[in-house]
Amino acid sequence: MDKTELIDLLKRIGKGIASMFGDNCEVLISDLDNPENSIIAIYNGHVTGRKIGDPLSELGFRTIRKQEIEKDLINYKGKTKEGALVKCSTFHIQVGDNRLALGINYDYTYLDMAQSALRGFLETEEEVDEVFVENSREMLKNLLEEADKLVGKPPSLMSKDDRLKIVSYLDERGAFLVQRGVKIVAEHLNVSRYTIYNYLNEINRNKNKYK
């Protein structure tokens, strides 16, 4: 493949990439052997404001100076003179004595602004876990599962202190406001309803012990 054929191939690839990713995606083909008039094809050149016949970027000159054209530069940050944020990749191609580069520059300024807006919108002042359920029984079921995880044991292996910790956890979250909540918790812990009431009284007498 001679230089002309290679350039034609790169033009087809470049045009396809620019078309696929839209107006914010600039693709250019550069002749590294002619750095001062390097750009031989460019698509969506409005991204960086460049045109055919323009020179290499400062990074391009530096790459040639350091003789690093064997190494591709992938996904690095750039910025236009207007301050737009650009994600860049440069692929170096050498066939015989011909040295070319395919550059891709994607303007993500508006995506960055959208990300900042979303981050601000999604931030909350306080870490509060809220699970939305269809009915109070489902809420109680979820609370019992979380309470079991808290002590890390099945009810059959729980000590009295474990059960007190669970009842305290459930009480703080309003589990006993649910209709038949005491009965459901008692059945889950394999104790009587009377025992649950005793646990609640003990917890109220020692408010900080089972937090």
ChimeraX attribute file (.defattr): number of C-alpha atoms within 10 A of each C-alpha:
attribute: neighborCount
match mode: 1-to-1
recipient: residues
	/A:1	9
	/A:2	9
	/A:3	15
	/A:4	9
	/A:5	10
	/A:6	15
	/A:7	20
	/A:8	12
	/A:9	12
	/A:10	19
	/A:11	20
	/A:12	10
	/A:13	14
	/A:14	22
	/A:15	17
	/A:16	14
	/A:17	16
	/A:18	21
	/A:19	16
	/A:20	10
	/A:21	11
	/A:22	12
	/A:23	15
	/A:24	20
	/A:25	24
	/A:26	28
	/A:27	27
	/A:28	26
	/A:29	24
	/A:30	26
	/A:31	22
	/A:32	24
	/A:33	13
	/A:34	15
	/A:35	17
	/A:36	14
	/A:37	15
	/A:38	23
	/A:39	23
	/A:40	18
	/A:41	21
	/A:42	23
	/A:43	23
	/A:44	21
	/A:45	18
	/A:46	13
	/A:47	19
	/A:48	20
	/A:49	11
	/A:50	16
	/A:51	17
	/A:52	16
	/A:53	17
	/A:54	14
	/A:55	20
	/A:56	19
	/A:57	12
	/A:58	8
	/A:59	9
	/A:60	19
	/A:61	15
	/A:62	12
	/A:63	16
	/A:64	14
	/A:65	10
	/A:66	9
	/A:67	10
	/A:68	13
	/A:69	20
	/A:70	12
	/A:71	12
	/A:72	14
	/A:73	15
	/A:74	13
	/A:75	14
	/A:76	11
	/A:77	12
	/A:78	16
	/A:79	15
	/A:80	12
	/A:81	8
	/A:82	8
	/A:83	9
	/A:84	15
	/A:85	20
	/A:86	23
	/A:87	17
	/A:88	20
	/A:89	18
	/A:90	21
	/A:91	16
	/A:92	18
	/A:93	19
	/A:94	14
	/A:95	11
	/A:96	9
	/A:97	8
	/A:98	13
	/A:99	17
	/A:100	25
	/A:101	22
	/A:102	23
	/A:103	19
	/A:104	23
	/A:105	26
	/A:106	25
	/A:107	21
	/A:108	15
	/A:109	16
	/A:110	12
	/A:111	11
	/A:112	12
	/A:113	11
	/A:114	12
	/A:115	12
	/A:116	12
	/A:117	11
	/A:118	11
	/A:119	11
	/A:120	10
	/A:121	9
	/A:122	8
	/A:123	9
	/A:124	9
	/A:125	5
	/A:126	6
	/A:127	7
	/A:128	7
	/A:129	5
	/A:130	6
	/A:131	8
	/A:132	7
	/A:133	11
	/A:134	7
	/A:135	9
	/A:136	14
	/A:137	16
	/A:138	12
	/A:139	16
	/A:140	22
	/A:141	15
	/A:142	13
	/A:143	19
	/A:144	21
	/A:145	10
	/A:146	15
	/A:147	20
	/A:148	18
	/A:149	12
	/A:150	13
	/A:151	16
	/A:152	12
	/A:153	13
	/A:154	11
	/A:155	16
	/A:156	9
	/A:157	10
	/A:158	16
	/A:159	12
	/A:160	10
	/A:161	13
	/A:162	19
	/A:163	20
	/A:164	21
	/A:165	21
	/A:166	26
	/A:167	26
	/A:168	23
	/A:169	19
	/A:170	19
	/A:171	14
	/A:172	11
	/A:173	12
	/A:174	13
	/A:175	24
	/A:176	17
	/A:177	12
	/A:178	14
	/A:179	11
	/A:180	12
	/A:181	18
	/A:182	20
	/A:183	16
	/A:184	19
	/A:185	22
	/A:186	18
	/A:187	13
	/A:188	14
	/A:189	20
	/A:190	12
	/A:191	14
	/A:192	14
	/A:193	16
	/A:194	12
	/A:195	13
	/A:196	19
	/A:197	14
	/A:198	13
	/A:199	20
	/A:200	17
	/A:201	12
	/A:202	15
	/A:203	19
	/A:204	13
	/A:205	10
	/A:206	11
	/A:207	12
	/A:208	9
	/A:209	13
	/A:210	17
	/A:211	12
